[in-house]
Amino acid sequence: MLPLLRTVRGLFRRDLRVLAYHRVREVAREFAFDRALVSASPADFRGQMRHLRECYHPVSCREVVAALDGGPALPRDAVLVTFDDGYDDNYAVAFPILRELGVPATFFVATGHIDNGMPYAYDWVAHLVVTMNDGRLCLPDLGIDLPLPADRDARHALTGVVLDRLKYLDDTGQQAVIDDLQARCGRPRTAAAHADCRPMTWDQLREMRDGGMEIGGHGVHHRMLAKLSDGALQAEISECQARLTAELGAPAIALSYPVGGPDAYDARVIEAVHAQGFRIGFSYINGVSVPDETNRYRLLRVAVEADVDDGWFQGILAAPELFSHASKLRVYPS
């Protein structure tokens, strides 16, 4: 039925499907970081990209911008592949598969992490919760005070609650909780923190660019832009663009908003992004867009997650309204 669904849908909508990934890697039992960020295994990702290549029209951000600016229209069944954050498995695992199959993709990177090699703060919080030796997890600013389960799977489930509540706070509150947790565990982030949570390097990104991939912005320190002061917001966007331009030889045209939900970007953020020369912006809200001037900085994406099997993935592309995950809105419990 999926080819029929795709055909019928295509008669009524000429939109852009944007797939959102984070990491492509195997997850062993001892993996102690945020499992929710592992979007697919290498084998599953290869199958997904092969299906995309055979049945749809992969496009680049440059083609999307050209269409918005009055150039050639996007083809029917256009699909854009994107990655957030900049983990090194993007280079080691995803890039070779994309290059082999001839599928372009855009990698949105937090430039500060590419510069310093440090793990991403939210993922480091997950790591500390999964591996800490304390008998209780006490995070009063998050309303959490409970025994830490011994079971590793239960701890991974708990990280989702911790990160969700953390992202509800303003930026100052988030940084205070992160700093306190690192201090109590005696394990601050460093460039050599852990091999399972490393960013890419500029040399790797240049190789990917030369191999047909696009590199976009994701801020400097992966902070929720709408929660920043005006000065901090301007610095996150301008310094991100400056580093991308200096290292890659040209300004980036696309940016995705870190975290990307409705609380992560707003009109103030969009104005700053536009002012720094980014031509399009992507949320992390599930859905598909018909790109135009009203939404070029609010483009929707469809998240691909590790529980998506071949049939489900094909359904996501054929009829994303039916098969994609609904976006989760953060609601802080009373």
Sequence and secondary structure as in RCSB ss.txt:
>XXXX:A:sequence
MLPLLRTVRGLFRRDLRVLAYHRVREVAREFAFDRALVSASPADFRGQMRHLRECYHPVSCREVVAALDGGPALP
RDAVLVTFDDGYDDNYAVAFPILRELGVPATFFVATGHIDNGMPYAYDWVAHLVVTMNDGRLCLPDLGIDLPLPA
DRDARHALTGVVLDRLKYLDDTGQQAVIDDLQARCGRPRTAAAHADCRPMTWDQLREMRDGGMEIGGHGVHHRML
AKLSDGALQAEISECQARLTAELGAPAIALSYPVGGPDAYDARVIEAVHAQGFRIGFSYINGVSVPDETNRYRLL
RVAVEADVDDGWFQGILAAPELFSHASKLRVYPS
>XXXX:A:secstr
 HHHHHHHHHHH   EEEEEE EE    TT  S GGGEEE HHHHHHHHHHHHHHSEEE HHHHHHHHTTSS   
TTEEEEEEEE BHHIIIIIHHHHHHHT  EEEEE HHHHHH    HHHHHHHHHHH   SEEEEGGGTEEEE  S
SHHHHHHHHHHHHHHHHHS HHHHHHHHHHHHHHHT    TTS TTS B  HHHHHHHHHTT EEEE  SS   G
GGS HHHHHHHHHHHHHHHHHHHSS   EEE SS STTT  HHHHHHHHHTT  EEEEEEES B   TTTTTSEE
EEE  TT  HHHHHHHHH HHHHS          
